[in-house]
Amino acid sequence: MTLLVNGVVAPEPDDPDMSLVDFLRGACGAVSCRPACRVGRCGGCMVLLDGEAVNACLIRMWRLDGRDTEIVTLEGIGRYPEGRILQEEMIAHTAFQCGYCAPGFIMAALPFLIGDDPEAGEIPVVLAGNICRCTGYRSIGYALERAVSRVRAERSGCRADEAAAG
């Protein structure tokens, strides 16, 4: 098993029954992966597992045995242009109040932005697996909408303000 976490080879897990969230926090120092509900309902522990957003609390290390796996946490999204855009928009629009849920929302949104043709109308579905108890979701959705506009503009070769205007 080769396990890459944010581009770095991770150590072998001591306990095959350990959850991925506990492994990432303990062995890899990825503290953005938050063990909130531990039953897959809140999205606080969301990471990218081979490009797919998953709740790390639901993955046991033995499930990754025998396969090469790449995991990306919030600490590693800077290598994606879409990740940097997403972070900038979340900050610019004060998307979060306490910030506890921020990593999960950002990790849920990243594969959507990286995808072929993100559409703002899909945002409620993309964020449906995440819970925020502070913001009421408007600011998060708006920041993601702005990120979609910027990503689409960059892919089409124009500035984001030009794309938003028409």
Secondary structure, 3 states (H helix, E strand, C coil): CEEEECCEECCCCCCCCCEHHHHHHHHCCCCCCCCCCCCCCCCCCEEEECCEEEEHHHCEHHHHCCCEEEEECHHHHHHCHHHHHHHHHHHHCCCCCCCCCHHHHHHHHHHHHHCCCCCHHHHHHHHCCCCCCCCCCHHHHHHHHHHHHHHHHHHHCCCHHHHHHC
